[in-house]
Amino acid sequence: MIRDLKFDNLRGLAIILVVFGHFIGSCLVANRFVGSALDLAYTSIYLFHMPLFIFISGYFSKIASDTNVKALKNVFIPYLLFNTVWILSVFLIDGNLSRTMYIIPGYGLWYLLSLFFWRTFLPAADRIKYVFWFSILLALFIGVIDFKSDLLSISRTICFFPVFLFGYYFKDLKEKFTFNKYLSAGVFVALITAATLFFVFKSSRLLMLKNSYVDMHMGNAEGIILRLIVISVGILCCILLFNIMTSKKTFLTKMGRNSLAIYVLHLYFVSYLPYIFKYLGFNFLFKNYIFCVVYIGLGAIIVLFVLSRDVVSNGVRALTDIAVKILIKDESQNNSKLIPGNIRGFLARILNLSSIYKR
């Protein structure tokens, strides 16, 4: 089967935007720079970078007899593994262990937990009539409930589920959504420009789809309308980028193929580099706009280059394979191996004697 490089390129674009978005966010935490180019870039990225990632995840999801087992191996165990690494890193630095570890995902790891839920629920969801439209209604009205925390990433799991479903069903809809590349590019630029200008002065939390409407200080009606716009823009961007993206091998291809390693490891650079610079006396980097731009550009590019190397990706895969072998039984393993050999022999003799006695 020939690999479609278009989706590797789309995944590569998504992971680049994730890294740049997180680097920009680290500077905006220190100084909001409201209305600046950084603020505009941050809003633009958050309008479609995660919808694009989730759309691709849905596209490559399948329903089979071993769907749940694969979700456990390929998604949930990596979540447990890298959440454990994150918990240990926080403990080594702060000396504290969170009471909510694993049930509230570590920084940036919510996507893996949500992906596990989506793929596990997919076989059942596919049996529901009009499930896509029901998922949108649920995403809109879940914002009425104030969860107070990111418990099990419930809100984002529900709110991004329509995007995941759209990606899953897109395999059969590609021909209906195929448009001219240049027309798609023009519409994409216009859509992102308009949406960015509309949302830039609103709460950035609105784009993350994890907070309740009350928590964002807005009424339910306003929140439902704005959330519908956010979800719609995300899905439309996925369609347009599918038409724009090339199927040829580019620098994005390698980024896409090694996106897991980039995703789980860049979080440490984004989180701890500011502390390292501040410790070394370079706190001014995060107070000056020009220095922030340089830090974001160089930092994101270097991190992307290093983490996209095959040796890094192979190391992450090897680590996840070890975790899977430790936690998951080999499919070829016979249940009798759970019983030690000497005990099995003893039981066999007992069964043999009982059969003789019955005769």
Helices and strands as residue ranges (DSSP letters): H 5-30, H 37-59, H 67-71, I 72-76, H 77-94, H 110-125, H 131-141, G 142-144, G 151-153, H 154-159, H 161-170, G 174-177, H 181-199, H 205-208, H 220-244, H 251-257, H 259-279, G 283-286, H 289-307, H 310-327, G 335-338, H 341-358
